[in-house]
Amino acid sequence: MVYCTKCGTKNEEDAVVCVKCGASLAAAPAWRPERRRREKEEQECFGLPHGGAIVGLIFGALIIIAGFIFALQEWNVIEEVDWDLIWPFIVVIFGILVIAGALYGLSRRS
């Protein structure tokens, strides 16, 4: 059985059009420009292609750096770290991501 993509009605296997609404039952082309554009946009984060991977790498790096800082403090290799000095760098990183995404979006439109 073939189901109509428009109304959901069951149709015979060899049917060309839906028996209820008359919509074509031919297979839709696999490549559609709007579908491809939508899929590409879903893979973006911060407006950048594969931006989710970039954000993941940045978070991973920050976690590793924080882990090293904590370990070095526990081993008394370094003194107490003032975290108020580190937060501005994190904000700057996110600002750079947002600006890079905006610039990429502008270059893609033109």
DSSP file (Angstrom, degrees, kcal/mol; ACC not computed):
  #  RESIDUE AA STRUCTURE BP1 BP2  ACC     N-H-->O    O-->H-N    N-H-->O    O-->H-N    TCO  KAPPA ALPHA  PHI   PSI    X-CA   Y-CA   Z-CA
    1    1 A M              0   0    0      0, 0.0     2,-0.4     0, 0.0    11,-0.2   0.000 360.0 360.0 360.0 144.8    0.0    0.0    0.0
    2    2 A V  E     -A   11   0A   0      9,-2.5     9,-2.6     7,-0.0     2,-0.4  -0.952 360.0-145.7-114.9 133.5    1.1    3.6   -0.8
    3    3 A Y  E     -A   10   0A   0     -2,-0.4     2,-0.3     7,-0.2     7,-0.2  -0.816  20.7-116.2-100.6 139.1    0.0    6.4    1.5
    4    4 A C     >  -     0   0    0      5,-2.1     4,-1.3    -2,-0.4    21,-0.1  -0.545  13.7-148.7 -71.5 131.2   -0.8    9.9    0.1
    5    5 A T  T  4 S+     0   0    0     -2,-0.3    -1,-0.1    19,-0.3    20,-0.1   0.662  95.1  48.8 -75.2 -15.2    1.7   12.5    1.4
    6    6 A K  T  4 S+     0   0    0     18,-0.1    -1,-0.2     3,-0.1    -2,-0.0   0.907 133.0   5.2 -89.7 -48.7   -1.0   15.1    1.2
    7    7 A C  T  4 S-     0   0    0      2,-0.1    -2,-0.2    16,-0.0    -4,-0.0   0.571  90.3-122.1-117.0 -12.3   -4.1   13.5    2.9
    8    8 A G     <  +     0   0    0     -4,-1.3    -3,-0.1     1,-0.3     2,-0.1   0.522  54.5 153.8  86.2   5.4   -2.7   10.2    4.2
    9    9 A T        -     0   0    0     -6,-0.1    -5,-2.1     1,-0.1     2,-0.3  -0.401  47.8-113.6 -70.9 143.5   -5.2    8.0    2.4
   10   10 A K  E     -A    3   0A   0     -7,-0.2     2,-0.3    -2,-0.1    -7,-0.2  -0.586  39.7-177.7 -74.3 136.5   -4.2    4.4    1.5
   11   11 A N  E     -A    2   0A   0     -9,-2.6    -9,-2.5    -2,-0.3     7,-0.1  -0.916  33.0 -88.3-131.4 159.4   -3.8    3.8   -2.2
   12   12 A E    >   -     0   0    0     -2,-0.3     3,-1.6   -11,-0.2    -1,-0.0  -0.264  41.9-110.5 -63.4 156.2   -3.0    0.7   -4.3
   13   13 A E  T 3  S+     0   0    0      1,-0.3    -1,-0.1   -12,-0.1    -2,-0.0   0.826 117.4  44.0 -59.3 -35.5    0.6    0.0   -4.9
   14   14 A D  T 3  S+     0   0    0    -12,-0.0    -1,-0.3     2,-0.0     2,-0.1   0.307  84.6 128.0 -95.6   9.4    0.4    0.9   -8.6
   15   15 A A    <   -     0   0    0     -3,-1.6     3,-0.1     1,-0.1    -4,-0.1  -0.389  40.1-168.2 -68.6 142.4   -1.7    4.0   -8.1
   16   16 A V  S    S+     0   0    0      1,-0.2     9,-3.2    -2,-0.1    10,-0.4   0.766  74.1  26.1 -98.3 -35.4   -0.4    7.2   -9.8
   17   17 A V  B    S-B   24   0B   0      7,-0.3    -1,-0.2     8,-0.2     7,-0.2  -0.903  94.5 -91.8-127.1 157.5   -2.7    9.7   -8.1
   18   18 A C     >  -     0   0    0      5,-2.6     4,-1.0    -2,-0.3    -7,-0.1  -0.445  24.8-141.9 -68.8 136.2   -4.5    9.6   -4.7
   19   19 A V  T  4 S+     0   0    0     -9,-0.2    -1,-0.1    -2,-0.2    -8,-0.1   0.734  98.3  39.6 -71.6 -21.4   -8.1    8.1   -4.9
   20   20 A K  T  4 S+     0   0    0      3,-0.1    -1,-0.1   -11,-0.0    -9,-0.0   0.908 133.6  12.0 -93.0 -51.9   -9.3   10.7   -2.3
   21   21 A C  T  4 S-     0   0    0      2,-0.1    -2,-0.1   -12,-0.0    -1,-0.0   0.578  89.7-124.5-109.6 -10.4   -7.6   14.0   -3.1
   22   22 A G     <  +     0   0    0     -4,-1.0    -3,-0.1     1,-0.2     2,-0.1   0.547  54.8 152.5  81.3   6.8   -6.1   13.4   -6.6
   23   23 A A        -     0   0    0     -6,-0.1    -5,-2.6     1,-0.1    -1,-0.2  -0.394  54.4 -96.7 -70.0 148.9   -2.5   14.4   -5.5
   24   24 A S  B     -B   17   0B   0     -7,-0.2   -19,-0.3     1,-0.1    -7,-0.3  -0.419  26.7-161.9 -65.9 136.8    0.3   12.8   -7.4
   25   25 A L        +     0   0    0     -9,-3.2    -8,-0.2    -2,-0.1    -1,-0.1   0.304  49.0 125.5-101.4   6.5    1.8    9.7   -5.7
   26   26 A A  S    S-     0   0    0    -10,-0.4     2,-0.1     1,-0.1   -10,-0.0  -0.362  76.3 -92.4 -64.3 145.8    5.0    9.8   -7.7
   27   27 A A        -     0   0    0      1,-0.1    -1,-0.1    -2,-0.0     3,-0.1  -0.363  42.5-119.4 -61.3 132.9    8.1    9.9   -5.5
   28   28 A A        -     0   0    0      1,-0.1    -1,-0.1    -3,-0.1     4,-0.1  -0.450  38.9 -91.9 -70.4 146.4    9.2   13.4   -4.8
   29   29 A P        -     0   0    0      0, 0.0    -1,-0.1     0, 0.0     0, 0.0  -0.333  29.0-132.8 -60.5 140.9   12.7   14.3   -6.0
   30   30 A A  S    S+     0   0    0      1,-0.1     2,-0.6    -3,-0.1    -2,-0.1   0.807  91.4  59.3 -66.2 -29.6   15.3   13.6   -3.4
   31   31 A W        +     0   0    0      4,-0.0    -1,-0.1     5,-0.0     3,-0.1  -0.899  59.3 163.4-109.0 119.0   17.0   17.0   -4.0
   32   32 A R     >  -     0   0    0     -2,-0.6     4,-2.6     1,-0.1     5,-0.2  -0.999  37.1-134.8-128.7 133.8   15.0   20.2   -3.5
   33   33 A P  H  > S+     0   0    0      0, 0.0     4,-2.3     0, 0.0     5,-0.2   0.896 105.8  46.8 -56.9 -42.9   16.7   23.5   -3.1
   34   34 A E  H  > S+     0   0    0      1,-0.2     4,-2.1     2,-0.2     5,-0.1   0.869 113.0  49.5 -70.1 -34.1   14.6   24.7   -0.2
   35   35 A R  H  > S+     0   0    0      2,-0.2     4,-2.5     1,-0.2    -1,-0.2   0.912 112.0  48.0 -68.2 -42.0   15.0   21.4    1.6
   36   36 A R  H  X S+     0   0    0     -4,-2.6     4,-2.2     2,-0.2    -2,-0.2   0.898 111.6  50.0 -65.5 -40.3   18.7   21.4    1.1
   37   37 A R  H  X S+     0   0    0     -4,-2.3     4,-2.3    -5,-0.2    -1,-0.2   0.917 111.5  49.0 -63.0 -43.5   18.9   25.0    2.4
   38   38 A R  H  X S+     0   0    0     -4,-2.1     4,-1.9     1,-0.2    -2,-0.2   0.908 111.2  49.1 -64.0 -43.0   16.9   24.1    5.5
   39   39 A E  H  X S+     0   0    0     -4,-2.5     4,-0.9     1,-0.2    -1,-0.2   0.889 111.0  50.6 -63.4 -38.6   19.1   21.1    6.2
   40   40 A K  H >< S+     0   0    0     -4,-2.2     3,-0.6     1,-0.2    -2,-0.2   0.904 109.8  49.8 -65.9 -41.1   22.2   23.3    5.8
   41   41 A E  H >< S+     0   0    0     -4,-2.3     3,-1.4     1,-0.2    -1,-0.2   0.834 104.7  58.7 -66.7 -32.1   20.8   25.9    8.2
   42   42 A E  H 3< S+     0   0    0     -4,-1.9    -1,-0.2     1,-0.3    -2,-0.2   0.753 101.6  55.7 -68.2 -22.8   19.9   23.2   10.8
   43   43 A Q  T << S+     0   0    0     -4,-0.9     7,-1.0    -3,-0.6     9,-0.5   0.445  93.9  93.9 -86.7  -0.4   23.6   22.2   10.8
   44   44 A E  E <   -C   49   0C   0     -3,-1.4     2,-0.3     5,-0.2    -3,-0.0  -0.643  48.9-177.1 -95.7 150.3   24.6   25.8   11.7
   45   45 A C  E >  S+C   48   0C   0      3,-1.7     3,-1.8    -2,-0.3     9,-0.1  -0.981  78.9   6.2-142.7 135.9   25.2   27.2   15.2
   46   46 A F  T 3  S-     0   0    0     -2,-0.3    55,-0.1     1,-0.3    56,-0.0   0.733 130.2 -68.7  59.4  22.8   26.0   30.9   15.8
   47   47 A G  T 3  S+     0   0    0      1,-0.3    -1,-0.3    -6,-0.1    -3,-0.1   0.519 110.8 118.0  77.6   4.2   25.4   31.3   12.0
   48   48 A L  E X  S-C   45   0C   0     -3,-1.8     3,-2.0    56,-0.1    -3,-1.7  -0.836  74.3-107.0-106.6 141.1   28.5   29.3   11.2
   49   49 A P  E 3  S+C   44   0C   0      0, 0.0    -5,-0.2     0, 0.0    -8,-0.1  -0.465 109.7   4.3 -63.2 134.8   28.6   26.0    9.3
   50   50 A H  T >> S+     0   0    0     -7,-1.0     4,-1.5    -2,-0.2     3,-0.6   0.803  87.5 149.9  57.4  30.9   29.3   23.2   11.9
   51   51 A G  H <>  +     0   0    0     -3,-2.0     4,-2.9    -8,-0.4     5,-0.2   0.800  63.4  63.9 -63.2 -29.1   29.2   25.9   14.5
   52   52 A G  H 3> S+     0   0    0     -9,-0.5     4,-2.4    -4,-0.2    -1,-0.2   0.891 102.6  48.7 -61.5 -38.3   28.0   23.4   17.0
   53   53 A A  H <> S+     0   0    0     -3,-0.6     4,-2.5     2,-0.2    -1,-0.2   0.895 110.8  50.7 -66.8 -39.5   31.3   21.6   16.6
   54   54 A I  H  X S+     0   0    0     -4,-1.5     4,-2.3     2,-0.2    -2,-0.2   0.934 111.7  46.8 -63.4 -45.6   33.2   24.9   17.1
   55   55 A V  H  X S+     0   0    0     -4,-2.9     4,-2.8     1,-0.2     5,-0.2   0.902 111.8  52.0 -63.1 -40.7   31.2   25.6   20.3
   56   56 A G  H  X S+     0   0    0     -4,-2.4     4,-2.6    -5,-0.2    -1,-0.2   0.906 109.3  49.2 -61.9 -42.1   31.8   22.1   21.5
   57   57 A L  H  X S+     0   0    0     -4,-2.5     4,-2.6     2,-0.2    -1,-0.2   0.907 111.9  48.7 -63.7 -41.2   35.6   22.5   20.9
   58   58 A I  H  X S+     0   0    0     -4,-2.3     4,-2.6     2,-0.2    -2,-0.2   0.936 112.9  46.8 -65.7 -45.5   35.6   25.8   22.8
   59   59 A F  H  X S+     0   0    0     -4,-2.8     4,-2.4     1,-0.2    -2,-0.2   0.916 112.7  50.8 -61.6 -41.7   33.7   24.4   25.7
   60   60 A G  H  X S+     0   0    0     -4,-2.6     4,-2.4    -5,-0.2    -2,-0.2   0.919 110.6  48.5 -60.6 -44.0   35.9   21.3   25.8
   61   61 A A  H  X S+     0   0    0     -4,-2.6     4,-2.7     1,-0.2    -1,-0.2   0.909 111.2  50.2 -63.7 -41.8   39.0   23.5   25.8
   62   62 A L  H  X S+     0   0    0     -4,-2.6     4,-2.6     2,-0.2    -1,-0.2   0.896 110.9  49.3 -63.7 -39.3   37.6   25.7   28.6
   63   63 A I  H  X S+     0   0    0     -4,-2.4     4,-2.5     2,-0.2    -2,-0.2   0.915 111.9  48.2 -65.7 -42.4   36.9   22.6   30.7
   64   64 A I  H  X S+     0   0    0     -4,-2.4     4,-2.4     2,-0.2    -2,-0.2   0.927 112.7  48.2 -63.2 -44.9   40.3   21.2   30.1
   65   65 A I  H  X S+     0   0    0     -4,-2.7     4,-2.4     1,-0.2    -2,-0.2   0.925 112.4  48.6 -61.6 -44.8   41.9   24.5   31.1
   66   66 A A  H  X S+     0   0    0     -4,-2.6     4,-2.6     1,-0.2    -1,-0.2   0.898 110.4  52.3 -62.7 -39.4   39.8   24.8   34.2
   67   67 A G  H  X S+     0   0    0     -4,-2.5     4,-2.5     1,-0.2    -2,-0.2   0.913 109.8  48.1 -62.4 -43.1   40.7   21.2   35.1
   68   68 A F  H  X S+     0   0    0     -4,-2.4     4,-2.9     2,-0.2     5,-0.2   0.907 111.2  50.9 -63.3 -41.5   44.4   22.0   34.8
   69   69 A I  H  X S+     0   0    0     -4,-2.4     4,-1.9     2,-0.2    -2,-0.2   0.934 112.2  46.3 -62.6 -45.3   44.0   25.1   36.9
   70   70 A F  H  X S+     0   0    0     -4,-2.6     4,-2.4     2,-0.2    -2,-0.2   0.914 113.7  49.1 -62.9 -42.1   42.2   23.2   39.6
   71   71 A A  H  X S+     0   0    0     -4,-2.5     4,-2.0     1,-0.2    -2,-0.2   0.925 110.6  49.6 -63.8 -44.3   44.8   20.4   39.5
   72   72 A L  H  <>S+     0   0    0     -4,-2.9     5,-2.6     1,-0.2     6,-1.2   0.846 111.2  50.2 -64.9 -33.0   47.7   22.8   39.7
   73   73 A Q  H ><5S+     0   0    0     -4,-1.9     3,-1.3    -5,-0.2    -1,-0.2   0.911 109.7  50.2 -68.8 -42.4   46.1   24.6   42.7
   74   74 A E  H 3<5S+     0   0    0     -4,-2.4    -2,-0.2     1,-0.3    -1,-0.2   0.855 111.3  48.3 -64.3 -34.9   45.6   21.3   44.5
   75   75 A W  T 3<5S-     0   0    0     -4,-2.0    -1,-0.3    -5,-0.2    -2,-0.2   0.365 112.7-121.9 -86.4   4.6   49.2   20.3   43.9
   76   76 A N  T < 5S+     0   0    0     -3,-1.3    -3,-0.2     2,-0.2    -2,-0.1   0.794  76.1 127.3  57.6  32.0   50.3   23.8   45.2
   77   77 A V  S   <S+     0   0    0     -5,-2.6     2,-0.3    -6,-0.2    -4,-0.2   0.829  76.0  23.4 -82.1 -35.6   52.1   24.5   41.9
   78   78 A I  S    S-     0   0    0     -6,-1.2    -2,-0.2    -9,-0.2    -1,-0.2  -0.894  84.1-115.8-126.9 159.6   50.2   27.8   41.5
   79   79 A E        -     0   0    0     -2,-0.3    -1,-0.1     1,-0.2    -2,-0.1  -0.135  60.5 -51.0 -79.6-177.0   48.5   30.1   44.0
   80   80 A E        -     0   0    0      1,-0.1     2,-0.4    -7,-0.1    -1,-0.2  -0.316  58.4-133.4 -57.9 134.7   44.8   30.9   44.0
   81   81 A V        -     0   0    0     -3,-0.1     2,-1.0   -12,-0.1    -1,-0.1  -0.783   8.5-131.8 -95.8 135.6   43.4   31.9   40.6
   82   82 A D    >   -     0   0    0     -2,-0.4     3,-1.9     1,-0.2     4,-0.4  -0.755  17.7-167.3 -86.6 102.1   41.2   35.0   40.4
   83   83 A W  G >> S+     0   0    0     -2,-1.0     4,-1.8     1,-0.3     3,-0.9   0.706  80.4  74.6 -66.6 -19.5   38.3   33.7   38.3
   84   84 A D  G 34 S+     0   0    0      1,-0.2    -1,-0.3     2,-0.2    -2,-0.0   0.751  94.8  52.9 -64.3 -21.4   37.0   37.2   37.8
   85   85 A L  G <4 S+     0   0    0     -3,-1.9     4,-0.4     1,-0.1    -1,-0.2   0.687 107.8  50.7 -83.6 -19.6   39.9   37.7   35.4
   86   86 A I  T X> S+     0   0    0     -3,-0.9     4,-1.3    -4,-0.4     3,-0.9   0.837  94.3  69.3 -88.4 -35.0   39.0   34.6   33.3
   87   87 A W  H 3X S+     0   0    0     -4,-1.8     4,-2.2     1,-0.3     3,-0.2   0.858  92.3  58.8 -56.0 -40.1   35.3   35.3   32.7
   88   88 A P  H 3> S+     0   0    0      0, 0.0     4,-2.4     0, 0.0    -1,-0.3   0.877 103.4  53.6 -58.7 -34.3   35.9   38.3   30.4
   89   89 A F  H <> S+     0   0    0     -3,-0.9     4,-2.1    -4,-0.4    -2,-0.2   0.887 107.3  50.6 -65.9 -37.5   37.9   35.9   28.1
   90   90 A I  H  X S+     0   0    0     -4,-1.3     4,-1.9    -3,-0.2    -1,-0.2   0.915 110.8  48.8 -65.0 -42.9   34.9   33.6   27.9
   91   91 A V  H  X S+     0   0    0     -4,-2.2     4,-2.3     1,-0.2    -2,-0.2   0.903 109.7  52.4 -63.3 -41.0   32.6   36.5   27.0
   92   92 A V  H  X S+     0   0    0     -4,-2.4     4,-2.6     2,-0.2    -1,-0.2   0.901 106.3  53.9 -62.3 -40.9   35.1   37.6   24.3
   93   93 A I  H  X S+     0   0    0     -4,-2.1     4,-2.0     1,-0.2    -1,-0.2   0.930 110.7  45.4 -60.0 -46.2   35.1   34.1   22.8
   94   94 A F  H  X S+     0   0    0     -4,-1.9     4,-2.3     1,-0.2    -1,-0.2   0.878 111.0  54.0 -66.5 -36.1   31.3   34.0   22.5
   95   95 A G  H  X S+     0   0    0     -4,-2.3     4,-2.5     1,-0.2    -2,-0.2   0.913 107.5  50.4 -61.8 -42.0   31.4   37.6   21.1
   96   96 A I  H  X S+     0   0    0     -4,-2.6     4,-2.8     1,-0.2    -2,-0.2   0.906 109.5  51.5 -62.4 -41.5   33.8   36.4   18.4
   97   97 A L  H  X S+     0   0    0     -4,-2.0     4,-2.3     2,-0.2    -2,-0.2   0.917 110.8  47.6 -61.3 -43.3   31.5   33.5   17.6
   98   98 A V  H  X S+     0   0    0     -4,-2.3     4,-2.2     2,-0.2    -2,-0.2   0.926 114.2  46.2 -65.4 -44.2   28.5   35.8   17.2
   99   99 A I  H  X S+     0   0    0     -4,-2.5     4,-2.7     2,-0.2     5,-0.2   0.920 112.1  50.8 -64.8 -43.2   30.4   38.3   15.0
  100  100 A A  H  X S+     0   0    0     -4,-2.8     4,-2.4     1,-0.2    -1,-0.2   0.898 110.8  49.8 -61.6 -39.9   31.9   35.5   12.9
  101  101 A G  H  X S+     0   0    0     -4,-2.3     4,-2.3    -5,-0.2    -1,-0.2   0.898 111.0  48.7 -64.6 -40.9   28.4   34.0   12.4
  102  102 A A  H  X S+     0   0    0     -4,-2.2     4,-2.3     2,-0.2    -2,-0.2   0.921 112.7  47.5 -65.8 -43.5   27.0   37.4   11.4
  103  103 A L  H  X S+     0   0    0     -4,-2.7     4,-2.4     2,-0.2    -2,-0.2   0.900 112.2  49.8 -64.9 -40.1   29.9   38.0    8.9
  104  104 A Y  H  X S+     0   0    0     -4,-2.4     4,-1.9    -5,-0.2    -1,-0.2   0.910 110.5  50.7 -63.9 -41.4   29.4   34.6    7.4
  105  105 A G  H  X S+     0   0    0     -4,-2.3     4,-1.4     1,-0.2    -2,-0.2   0.901 111.1  48.1 -63.4 -40.7   25.7   35.1    7.1
  106  106 A L  H  X S+     0   0    0     -4,-2.3     4,-1.2     1,-0.2    -1,-0.2   0.902 111.8  49.1 -66.4 -40.9   26.3   38.4    5.3
  107  107 A S  H  < S+     0   0    0     -4,-2.4    -1,-0.2     1,-0.2    -2,-0.2   0.828 109.4  53.3 -69.0 -29.7   28.8   36.9    2.9
  108  108 A R  H  < S+     0   0    0     -4,-1.9    -1,-0.2     1,-0.2    -2,-0.2   0.824 105.6  53.6 -72.8 -31.6   26.5   34.1    2.1
  109  109 A R  H  <        0   0    0     -4,-1.4    -1,-0.2     1,-0.2    -2,-0.2   0.805 360.0 360.0 -74.1 -29.2   23.6   36.4    1.2
  110  110 A S     <        0   0    0     -4,-1.2    -1,-0.2     0, 0.0    -2,-0.2   0.476 360.0 360.0 -90.8 360.0   25.6   38.4   -1.4
